Amino acid sequence: MYQEIKNRVEKAECLGTDETGAKVNGKKHWFWTWQNKELTFIIQSPSRGYKTIAETFPNGLPNSPARDKLEQSLTELLLIQLPDKDNLAIMLQKKLRKICHHILYFLHNNHVQPDNNGSEQAIRTLKVKQKVSGGFRFIEGADGFAVIRSIIDTVIKSGHDVFHSLSLIAILAIG
């Protein structure tokens, strides 16, 4: 089921993502989530960088469709020549140029939330677990937590009974 969630995430038109740090075997690791209204996929990784995304989704994630007039206006604003002595503004402009097609995307797609609340909520259970029992002693425990939370959150989003769904998974795993 976990692999099926990942497969559906790879094909999803709309995703939110977030990451948060957690101790695994005494070292800082990162729990990443990719989620939308239907799915939650969580992994743990020793890396916070793009390497995690590239390793998790080697074929990449779907590209967003073409943007409309608002993105074009933003692009035009980002092409304005700034004074050479305003280094911070120039650095910000360069960074915004790289992501300008994504900044206002939520205005065009009702499935895209304008905030990161869904991703923050998907990763919140990890923070609660940390406060109650601290970090993970072993990588396998961290991986298991990610798998179980992915399945539980996805089952909840689909409107199914969590206990019944986990019971079916256990029966299938045994038989």
N, C-alpha and C positions, 0 to 999 in steps of 0.2 A: 504494500500500500504506500509506503514511504517513497519508493521509486516512482510509483504512479503519480503521486503528488508532485514530485520533481518534474516528471515528464509534462504534466499539465502546466506547471509554472513556466517551463521553457517555451510553451506555446501561447501563454497568456498575453492578451493584448495590453493589459494594464497591470502593473505591479508597483507596490511600494516596498522600500527596503530600509533596513536599519541594522546597526550592529552595536554590541555592547561588550565590554570587557568582563571577564570572569576568571577566577583562579582555577587552573586545572593542574593537579600535581604540583602545586606551589608556584606555578608560572602563569603569567598573564596570557590568556587566550581570548579569542573573540567569538561570540555567538552572533551569527548573521541570520536575518529573516528576510524572506521575500514573500509578500502576501498581497491578497486582494480580498474582495468580499466573499469569495468562494474557497480560497486556498490559503494555507500557511505552510511554508517550508523553512525549516530551521537547520542550520549546521553549526558546528564549532570548528575553529581553525586557529592555528598559532599566528596567523597573519591577519592584519587589519587592511592590508592593501588590495589592489586590483588582482593580485595573484590568486586570491581566494575566489573571486568571481570567475576568473579564467579557468581555474581548475574545476570548479563546481559546474560551470556551464561552458564546456570547451567549444560548443557550436554557437555560443553566444545566446543572447536573448532577442526577441523580436524587435525590430526597429519600429519606431512610431511613424504613423502616416504623415503626409505633408501638412505643413502648417498654413494658416491663413494670414490675412492682412496684419493682424497684431504682431505676429512673429516677424513679419517683414519690416514693420515699423521699428521694432526693437533692434533688428539687425542694422537698419539704417542709422539709428542712434549710436549703436556701438561702433560704427565706422567713422564717426566724427573724429577729426584730428585733435588730440589733446596737447596742451603745452608740454614741451619736453621736460620741464622742471617738476612736473607733477607726477613723480614716480609711482606713488601709491594708486592714484587714479588710473594710470596706464596699466599697472599690473592687474587691477580689478577689471578693467575693460578687456584685457586679453583673456582672463579667465571666463568672463561672461560670454565672450565671443564663442568659446568652445562649447558652451551649453545653451546658447540663446534659443535654440529650437525646442528646448525642454522647459524653459522657465514658465511660460504661460499655457502650457499644454492642457492644464486642467480646465481652462475656459472652453475648450473644444470637445472634450470628452467627459461626459457626465460620470463615467466610471472612475475617473482620476480625482482623488481627493486633493484639495489645495493645501492640505497639511500632512504631517507625518504621523498623525494619531494612531491610525491602524497598525502601522509598523511598531510604534512604541508600545501599544497594547499587546501585540504578539510576542514581544520580547520581555514584557513585564514579569511573567511568571518566573523567568530566570532570576531576576533581581529579588523577587520574594523568596525563592529557594536559597539564594545566597545569604539573605538576612537571617533566615531560619537555621540553616545548617552549614553555612560557609561555602567554600568552593568544592570542586570535584577532586577526589583523590587520584582518579585514573582517567585517561582519555576515553576509554571505553564507556565509563559512566557518563561523561559529558556527551559522547555520541549518542548513547542510549536516551538520555534526556531530550536531546534534539529530535530524535526520531519519534519518541512518544508524544512530545508536545506538538510536533507537526501533525501527527495523526489526530490527536484529540482536538486541536483547534480546527482542523479541516472538517472533522465530523460535526463539531458544534455549528460551524458555518453552514453545513449542508442540512441542518435541522434534524439529524438523526440522534438517537440515544447513544451516549458515549459508552456506557457499560455494555450494552448489547453489541455495539460495534467491536469493542475490544474483545468481548467474549468470542465473537465470530472469528476474529483474527487469530486468537489463541487456538480455537478448534481447528482452523485451517492449517496452522503451523504444526500442530501435533499430528494431524491426519494426513 
